[in-house]
């Protein structure tokens, strides 16, 4: 009964209004900022590489650590289980709409993370306080604080859902497969796993964003490389089927299969947009909390780094997952969301190693998401209740890890989607309202960078410090 209510509520949240708002704001920002996700892409990579790092700048973590923290939250089981869910509920065409969400989402994430740095507050201890709740209240004014409060509340709830229970639930399923050799859950085993993971996560998050950023900057490159090698291997040995895989995605993006929600195209679009947002979190505003802690005095610089996230997450990793599923035909023989990607890798590699490979990847992805989302939640708790609330929040968060290890994944997925949608609405409204601020900052930044590039010696300015 509860599951039906959650499912119904999720359907209401993810109705046409939110999808139009999500994609519409992304398109608006794309044009308003003159396609910044394309013209600023190369510069963003230079910033990420540390070309402009300056230890004297305010903030707590480097550009790379900020992106790693954000990516460790976004590159989670959504890239594996989420893509499988999109294909099973919306057909192969849903992947196309994930791409669209990511491309316009790059402009959305650029805007939110630029605002997070521009309107952040650095306290006397050097701790950064940034994110949508701050740029809503400061940028839009105190009369809109209620909108900031709503965002912070939904962020806490989402941290318990998509950032916590959904992730640990997939960890226990994967560990059951790896250690027990069975997909059938064992309550005692799941509880033990939940407790152990909670303890490990606790040791990492107790140090705050510096500790999380340090761990994430080591885990993210490793886990991405590990997973991509497996996917590229399968696509390489099935290279002749890759073009037809792309054709299938494009065809069914506009022709819904009869087996998918009665052949209704809206179901394809909805699945792609919802799973795209769940995967790269563009529009949620969550990543802006991590990027708000970056060590920089240039808001646009951090925005350019942040917008690389959806590209890496969805255009690269999710696309690879989707193609592996489609070229192996796994979606035609498996209809279980949590098992589809493992089935695809097993078919592609030709043995049970594929399923174990995916299970191991899920564990890495999920653990990284668990540590990063705890930071998002504790920043929201800090905003709502003050610094005294951070420690109790972390304890509750660790408790939800144990709870999520013992729950069914169905209602968790719907709960996650609902909280993500509710979290996105206040952020998207603020981005549209504050877009002139970002447009002005962007124009000024690129003007200064062009001048510095052309005449650095005449101006007597060190380009790395500006």
N, C-alpha and C positions, 0 to 999 in steps of 0.2 A: 504493500500500500504506500509506504513512504517513498519507495523507488519511483512509483508512478507519479507522485506529486513532484518529486525532484525533476523527473523527466519532462513533465508538463511545464514546470516553471522555467526550465532551461530552454524549451521551445519558445516560450513567451519572450524571454530575455533576448534570444538570438533570432528575433523576428526581423522583418524587412527594415524597420527604422534603424536598428543598430548597424546592420550590414551596410546600409546606405551611408550612415554617418562615418563608419570606419573607412570604407573605400573612398567616399566623397571627400572627407577631410584630407586623406592622403593625396588624392588627385589635385585638390585645391592647393595644398602646400607644394606639390610638385611644380605647378604652374607659377604659383606666387614666388617661389624661390628659384625660378628659372632652371628647373631640372638639376638641382644641386647634387642629386645622387649620382649623376653622370659626370658633370663638369668638375665636381670636387672629389671624385673617387681616387684619382692618383695622388692628390695632395693628402688625402686621409691616410693612405698607406705610408707616406713619408712621415707623417706625424706619429703613426703607430710604431714605426721603426725607431723612434726616439730622436729624429733629426731636430726637433724643437724642444726637447726636454730641458727644463731648468729647475734645479734643486731649490732655487730661491722662490719659486712660485708657490702660492697657497694651495693647500690640498693635502691629501693623505697618501695617495697611491699614484703610480705612473699611468700614462695613457694605456700601455699594454696591460697592466694589471686591472685597470678599470674595464677594458674590453673583455679580458679573460673572465672577470667576475660576472659581467653581464652575459657573456656567452656560456659560462658554466650554468647559468640559470636558464638560458634559452635552449642550449643544446642538451636537452634531456631526453627522456623516453618519448617525448612528442615527436622526435625525429625518427624514431623506430616504430613505436606503437601508434603514435598519432598519425603518421603517414598511412599505416595499414588501416586505421579506422576511417580515414578520409576516403580511401579507395573502396573499402567495403560498404560504406554508407552512401557515398556519392559517385562511385565508379572511377575509372582512371582519369576522367575529365576533371575531377576535383583537384588534381595536381596542378592543372593550368591556373585555376583560381587561387591556389596557394602561391603560385609565382606572381600573379597580379598583386595579391596582398603584400607580398614581400617587396616588390618594386616600388609601389606607392608607399609602403611601410618604411622604406629607407628615408624618404622625406619626412615622414611622421617622426621617426626616431631621431633624425637629425635635429628637428625642431624641439622636441621635448628635452633632449640632452643638452642642447645649447642653452635653453631656458633654465635648466637645472643648475648649470654653472653660473649663469648670469644673475640669478636671483637667490643663490645659495647663501647660507650664513656660516661663517667659521667662528666657532666659539673660542673662549680664552685658552682652552686646552689644545686648540688646533684641530678639533674634530669638525668635520664637514656635516652640514645639515642641508641636503638638497633633495630635489624630487618634485613631482607634481603638487604635493600638498603645500610646498613652500612657494613655488612660482604661481600657484593659483591665488594664494592669499596675498603675496607681495605684489605680483604683477597685475592682478585684476582688482585688488583692493580688499580691505577688511570686510566689506559687505558681502563678499563671496566666500568668506571663510567656511560657510556651511558646505560649499562644494568641495573645499579642501578636506574637510572633516569626513565627508562621504567617501572621497578617494582613499583616505588613510584607513577608514574602517574596512572598506572592501579589499584593500591591500592586505590587511591582516588576515581576513577570511580566506583570500586567495592563497596566502602563504601556507595556510593549513591544508588547502586543497591541492591545487596544481603544483605548488612548490614542495609539498610534504607527502600527504597521504597517497597521491597518485604515483609519486616516485618510489616510495618505499614498498608500495604494493607490487610494483613491477620488479623490484629488487628481490623480494621473497619468492616470487614466481620463478625468476631466473636462477636463484640459488637452489631452489628445489630441483630444478632441471640439472644444474651442474653437480650438486653434491649428492642429492638423493636419487637422481636419475628418473624423476617422476614429475609430471606437471600437476599431479594431485597434491593439494596443500596439506601440510601437517600443522595443526594449531600450535603445538608445543614448539616445533621447529621455527615457525613464523614468529612466535613471541621471542624466542632466543635471538633470532636475527634482528628483530626490531630493537631489542635492548642493546645489542652489540653496536649496531649502526648508530643508535641514539648517543651512546657513550663516545664513539669516535667523532661524530658530528659536534658533540658538546665540546670536545677538546679543541676543535678548530674554531668554532664561532665565539668562544670565550674571549678571543683576542681581538674581536671586532673586524672591521673592514681590512685592516692591514694584514691580519692573519689570513682572512678569507682570500684577499687578493694575492697573497704570496702562494697559497696552496693552489688556487685556481690557475695562476699563471704557469704552474708546473703540470697540472692535470689536463687542462684543456688541449694544449698542443699534442700531448701524448694520446689522449683518447680519440681525438679527431683523426690523427694519423693512423692509429690502430684500426678504426672502423673504416676509413676511406680505403686503406689497402685491401681489405676484404671485398669491399664493393667494387673497386676498380678491377680486381682480379676476375670477378664474375662477369662484369661487363666486357672485359677484354676477350675472354673465351667465348662470349656470346655476342661478339661485336656485330655480326651480321643481322642480329635481331634488334639492335639499338635504334636504327632509323624507324622501324615499324613501331617500336615502343613509343617514340616521340609522336608518330602519326596517331597512334591510339589515344594518347593524351589530348592532342589537339582536336581530334574528331569528337571524342566524347565530352569535351568541354562545352560543346554546343548541341550534342545529341545524347540525351540521357538514355541509358539502357532501360529496357522495360522492367528489368529486375530491380532497378533502383527506385524505390518510392513511387512505383507506378509509372516510371518514365518521365517524371516531372523535372524539368531542367533546373528549377529553383532549388531542388534538393542537392543537385550537383554543386551549384554555386555556394549554397549555404555550407555544405560540408567542407569545401575548399577554403572558404573565408574563415570559418570557425577554427579549422585545424591549422590553417596558416597562422592565425593570430596566436593560437595555443603554442605553435612551434617557435615563432620568432618574437612573440610578445610585442610586435610593433603596434602602437596604439594604446597599449595598456598603461604605459608610463613607468612600469617597474624598472626598466633598465636605467631610466634617468636617475634613479636613486643611487645606483652604483657609479654612474658617470659623474654625478654631482660631487663625488669625493676625489675626482682626478686632480692631480697636481698641475694646474695651469691657470693662467690669468686671461686666457682667450676662450670664451664660451664657444665660438664657432669651431675652434680647433678640436674641442672635445666632441662637438656634434658630428664633425666629419669622421672621427674615429668610430663613434657610435653607430653611424649609418652602415658601416661595414658589417655589422652584426647580422641583419636580415639576409644580406647577400651570402655570407658564409653559412648561416644556419639553414635557410630555405632553398636558395638558388643552387647551392652546392650540395650540402649533405642530404637534405630532404629529397632533392631531385634524384640523387644517386640511389637512395632507398627505394623510391618509387619505380625507377627504371629496373632495378634488380627484381622487384616484385612482378612487374609487367613482363619483362623479357623471359623470365622463368615460367610465367603462367601460373604462379602460385595462387593468385587471387581467384583462379578458376577452380581450384581444388581444395581451398581452405577458406572457411568463413568465420574464423575465430580471430578477433582483433589482436589479442595478445600473442598469437602463435603464427600469424601470417608472415611476418618478416623472417622469423626463424625458419619457416618452411621454405621461403624463397632462397635463403642462403644455403639451406640443405640441398635443395634441388640444384642450385648453381655450382656448389662445390662438389656435390655428388656423394655426400656422406653425412653422418650425424654431426660432423664437426661444425657444419654451418649453423645448426641450432645452438650449439654450445658457444660458438663465436659471438652470435647475437646476444646470448644470455650474458656473456662477459661484458660486452659493450654496454648493455643496459645498466649493469651494475656501476660501471664508471660514470656513465651519463647521469644516472639518477643520483649518485652520491654528490657529484659536483653541483647539481641543481639544489639538493637539500641544503648545502652550506650557504649558497648564495641567496636563496629565498629567505633564509633566516634573517639575513641582513636587511632585506626589504621590509620584512615584518617588524623588526625591532626599530627601524627608523620611523615606521608609521606609528608604532606604539610610543616612541619618544615624542613624536609630534602631538599625539592626542593626550598623553598623560604625563609627559616629562621623563627625564632620565631615570627616575626611580622605577619606571615601568619596564625598562629594558630587561633587567635580570629575570623578573617573573615571566615576561613574555618568552624568553629563551627556554625556561623550564617547561612551560606549557607546550612550546614548539617541539621539544624533545619528547614530551608525552604523546603528542599526535603522531610521531614517528612509530611508536609502539602500537598505537591504535590503528594506524593505517596498514600496518603489517598484517592485521588480522581481519580486514574487511574485504568485501567483494568489490571488484573493480568497476562494475557497471554504474552504480550510483556515484562513485567517486568521479568518474569521467564527466557525468552530467553536472555534478556539483562544481567541478573545476571550470567547466564551460560557463556556468552561470556567474560565478564570481569574477571570471575574466571579463565577461561582458559588462557587468555592473561597474567594474573597475575602469574599464575603457571609457565609458560615457563622460565622466567628469574631466578626464584628461583630454579627450578629443575636443570638448567644448572650449577648454582653456587654450588649446593649441590654435584653434581657429581665431579666437579673440586676440591672442597675443602674437599672431603671425606677423603683424607689422613690425614688432620689436625685433624679431629674428631676421626679417627681410632687411631691415636697416643695419643690423649687426653684420649680416652676411656680406652686404654690399661694401661696407666699410672695411671688413677684414680682407676680402679679395683685392680691394683697391690697394691696401697697404702692402699685402704680399706681393702684388705686381710691382709696386714701386721698389720694394726691398730687393726683389729679384733683379730688377733692371739697374738700380743705382745704389747698391749697398755701400760702396766706398765713399760716394759723394755725400751720403747722408751720415756717414760715420756710425752706422748701426750694425750690431751683430745680429744677423738674421735668425740665429738660433735662439736668441733671447727675446724675440718679438713674434 
